[in-house]
Amino acid sequence: MLYIVPTPVGNLDDITFRALSILKSVDLILAEDTRTSSVLLHHFDIHTPMQAHHKFNEHQTVQRVVEQLQSGKTVALISDAGTPAISDPGFLLVRECVRAGVEVQCLPGATALIPALVDSGLPNDRFCFEGFLPQKKGRQTRLNNLQDEQRTMVFYESPFRLVKCLEQLAEVLGNDRKASVTREISKIHEDTQRGTLAELIEHFKENTPKGEIVICVAGKE
């Protein structure tokens, strides 16, 4: 069995009882960054063996992990924060397990996009999740393809590229398009700024953003 286990995006108390039980009982934990995950495991007194599984080595390790699962071992996959495979490593392993007939269970739990979407005040009955936009090749094409999108759009972005991303969104969607920027979800300095894209650009030019960021943008009316 492969368990996909969400971990907190901020406050460690956001983890579920079931997640803790599974992390304590499996034979192996695959972690995106073992140093980051060691903090979580130490906090909850979990001593399960752990090894690295990230975007730089997953193509080399995935087959060995599948073979371990086929031999009868149980494995949990975690990322640094949130639900694995959502803008994080995990899809490749899940796909190969499905192909090999290995059972996969994904636990419900923390992910940054849903709290940010609800906090935005924008329509959330229908939305599209775009994750991280391509940094270079294909970025403008992806943005242009969203010009007529009527659903609320959700993006992840680095604080270092936030202003540039907002400016590019404004160029394609218009300065007056309603949007929100949510930072540091479930942490001490959690903050959501709402307004037009133009207003948000001005705000973050004057206030340097820090932390993990989710952008929500209203769809075309």
C-alpha positions as CSV (number, residue, x, y, z in Angstrom):
1,M,0.0,0.0,0.0
2,L,1.2,3.5,-0.9
3,Y,-0.3,6.2,1.3
4,I,-0.2,9.8,0.1
5,V,-0.2,11.8,3.4
6,P,-0.8,15.6,3.5
7,T,1.3,17.5,6.0
8,P,0.6,21.0,7.5
9,V,1.2,24.0,5.3
10,G,1.8,26.1,8.5
11,N,0.5,25.2,12.0
12,L,1.7,21.7,12.9
13,D,-1.6,21.1,14.7
14,D,-3.4,21.0,11.3
15,I,-2.2,17.4,10.8
16,T,-4.9,14.7,11.2
17,F,-4.9,11.9,13.7
18,R,-5.1,9.4,10.8
19,A,-2.0,10.9,9.2
20,L,0.0,10.5,12.4
21,S,-1.2,6.9,12.8
22,I,-0.1,6.0,9.3
23,L,3.3,7.8,9.6
24,K,4.0,5.8,12.7
25,S,2.9,2.5,11.3
26,V,4.4,2.3,7.8
27,D,7.7,0.7,6.9
28,L,9.1,3.7,5.1
29,I,8.4,7.4,4.7
30,L,9.4,9.1,1.4
31,A,10.0,12.8,2.0
32,E,10.6,15.7,-0.4
33,D,13.3,17.1,2.0
34,T,14.3,14.9,4.9
35,R,15.6,17.8,6.9
36,T,12.3,19.7,6.7
37,S,10.3,16.5,7.4
38,S,12.5,15.6,10.4
39,V,11.1,18.6,12.2
40,L,7.6,17.4,11.8
41,L,8.4,13.8,12.7
42,H,10.4,14.8,15.8
43,H,7.6,17.1,17.0
44,F,5.2,14.1,16.9
45,D,7.8,11.5,18.2
46,I,7.7,9.5,15.0
47,H,10.8,7.3,14.3
48,T,9.9,5.6,11.1
49,P,12.8,5.3,8.6
50,M,12.8,8.0,6.0
51,Q,14.4,8.6,2.6
52,A,14.4,11.4,0.1
53,H,12.0,11.4,-2.8
54,H,12.0,14.7,-4.8
55,K,11.8,16.0,-8.3
56,F,15.6,15.6,-8.8
57,N,15.7,11.8,-8.0
58,E,12.2,10.5,-8.5
59,H,12.9,9.1,-12.0
60,Q,15.8,7.1,-10.6
61,T,14.1,5.8,-7.4
62,V,10.5,5.2,-8.4
63,Q,10.9,1.7,-9.8
64,R,12.8,0.6,-6.6
65,V,10.0,2.0,-4.5
66,V,7.4,0.2,-6.5
67,E,9.3,-3.1,-6.1
68,Q,9.4,-2.5,-2.3
69,L,5.6,-2.0,-2.3
70,Q,5.1,-5.2,-4.4
71,S,7.2,-7.1,-1.9
72,G,4.7,-6.3,0.8
73,K,6.0,-3.1,2.4
74,T,3.8,-0.1,3.2
75,V,5.1,3.3,2.3
76,A,3.9,6.9,3.0
77,L,4.8,9.8,0.7
78,I,4.9,13.3,2.2
79,S,6.0,16.6,0.8
80,D,7.5,19.6,2.6
81,A,4.0,21.0,3.1
82,G,0.5,20.2,1.9
83,T,-0.7,17.3,-0.3
84,P,1.9,15.5,-2.3
85,A,1.5,15.6,-6.1
86,I,-0.2,19.0,-6.0
87,S,2.6,21.2,-7.4
88,D,5.0,18.8,-5.6
89,P,6.5,15.4,-6.3
90,G,4.1,12.4,-6.2
91,F,2.4,12.1,-9.6
92,L,5.1,9.9,-11.1
93,L,5.1,7.4,-8.2
94,V,1.3,7.2,-8.0
95,R,1.1,6.6,-11.8
96,E,3.7,3.8,-11.6
97,C,1.9,2.2,-8.6
98,V,-1.4,2.2,-10.5
99,R,0.3,0.6,-13.5
100,A,1.9,-2.0,-11.3
101,G,-1.4,-2.8,-9.5
102,V,-0.2,-1.4,-6.2
103,E,-3.0,0.0,-4.1
104,V,-2.8,3.8,-3.5
105,Q,-4.7,5.8,-0.8
106,C,-4.6,9.6,-0.6
107,L,-5.6,10.9,2.8
108,P,-7.7,14.2,2.9
109,G,-5.8,17.0,4.5
110,A,-3.9,20.3,4.2
111,T,-3.5,22.1,0.9
112,A,-2.9,25.8,0.4
113,L,-5.2,26.4,-2.6
114,I,-8.6,25.8,-0.8
115,P,-8.2,28.1,2.2
116,A,-6.8,30.9,-0.2
117,L,-9.7,30.4,-2.5
118,V,-12.3,30.7,0.2
119,D,-10.5,33.7,1.8
120,S,-10.4,35.5,-1.5
121,G,-14.1,36.4,-1.5
122,L,-14.2,35.4,-5.2
123,P,-16.7,32.9,-6.6
124,N,-15.6,29.4,-5.6
125,D,-18.4,27.2,-6.8
126,R,-16.3,26.7,-10.0
127,F,-12.6,27.3,-10.2
128,C,-9.4,26.2,-12.1
129,F,-6.1,25.5,-10.4
130,E,-3.1,26.5,-12.5
131,G,-0.4,25.9,-10.0
132,F,3.0,27.5,-10.8
133,L,3.1,29.1,-14.2
134,P,6.1,28.2,-16.4
135,Q,9.0,30.5,-15.5
136,K,10.1,31.0,-19.1
137,K,9.0,28.9,-22.1
138,G,5.2,28.7,-22.5
139,R,4.4,31.2,-19.8
140,Q,2.9,33.8,-22.1
141,T,1.0,31.2,-24.0
142,R,-0.5,29.8,-20.8
143,L,-1.5,33.4,-19.7
144,N,-3.1,34.1,-23.1
145,N,-5.1,30.9,-22.9
146,L,-6.7,32.2,-19.7
147,Q,-8.1,35.4,-21.3
148,D,-11.6,34.0,-21.7
149,E,-11.6,31.8,-18.5
150,Q,-14.8,32.4,-16.6
151,R,-13.9,30.5,-13.5
152,T,-11.9,31.9,-10.6
153,M,-8.2,31.1,-11.3
154,V,-5.8,29.9,-8.6
155,F,-2.0,30.2,-8.9
156,Y,1.0,29.4,-6.7
157,E,3.9,31.9,-6.9
158,S,7.2,32.7,-5.3
159,P,7.4,36.0,-3.3
160,F,10.4,37.0,-5.4
161,R,8.2,36.8,-8.6
162,L,4.9,38.0,-7.2
163,V,4.9,41.6,-8.5
164,K,6.1,40.5,-12.0
165,C,3.3,37.8,-12.1
166,L,0.7,40.3,-11.0
167,E,1.9,42.7,-13.7
168,Q,1.7,40.0,-16.4
169,L,-1.8,39.0,-15.3
170,A,-2.9,42.6,-15.5
171,E,-1.5,42.9,-19.0
172,V,-3.6,39.9,-20.1
173,L,-6.7,40.2,-18.0
174,G,-6.8,44.0,-17.3
175,N,-5.8,46.2,-14.4
176,D,-9.4,46.2,-13.0
177,R,-9.7,42.4,-12.6
178,K,-10.5,41.5,-9.0
179,A,-7.9,39.3,-7.3
180,S,-6.4,38.3,-3.9
181,V,-3.0,37.4,-2.6
182,T,-2.8,35.1,0.4
183,R,0.5,34.5,2.2
184,E,1.6,32.2,5.0
185,I,-1.6,30.2,5.4
186,S,-2.2,29.0,8.9
187,K,1.0,30.6,10.2
188,I,1.4,33.5,12.6
189,H,1.6,36.1,9.9
190,E,-1.1,34.8,7.6
191,D,-2.5,37.7,5.5
192,T,-4.9,38.1,2.6
193,Q,-4.9,41.3,0.4
194,R,-7.9,41.8,-1.9
195,G,-8.5,44.3,-4.6
196,T,-7.9,44.9,-8.3
197,L,-4.7,43.6,-9.9
198,A,-3.5,47.2,-10.2
199,E,-4.1,47.8,-6.5
200,L,-2.3,44.6,-5.5
201,I,0.7,45.5,-7.7
202,E,1.0,48.9,-5.9
203,H,0.6,47.2,-2.5
204,F,3.4,44.7,-3.0
205,K,5.7,47.2,-4.6
206,E,5.5,49.1,-1.3
207,N,5.4,46.0,0.9
208,T,7.9,43.3,0.0
209,P,6.1,40.0,0.2
210,K,7.5,37.0,2.1
211,G,6.4,33.4,2.6
212,E,4.4,31.0,0.5
213,I,1.9,32.7,-1.8
214,V,-1.4,31.9,-3.5
215,I,-3.0,34.2,-6.0
216,C,-6.7,34.0,-6.8
217,V,-8.0,35.9,-9.8
218,A,-11.7,36.4,-10.8
219,G,-12.8,34.9,-14.1
220,K,-14.1,36.9,-17.0
221,E,-17.6,38.2,-16.5
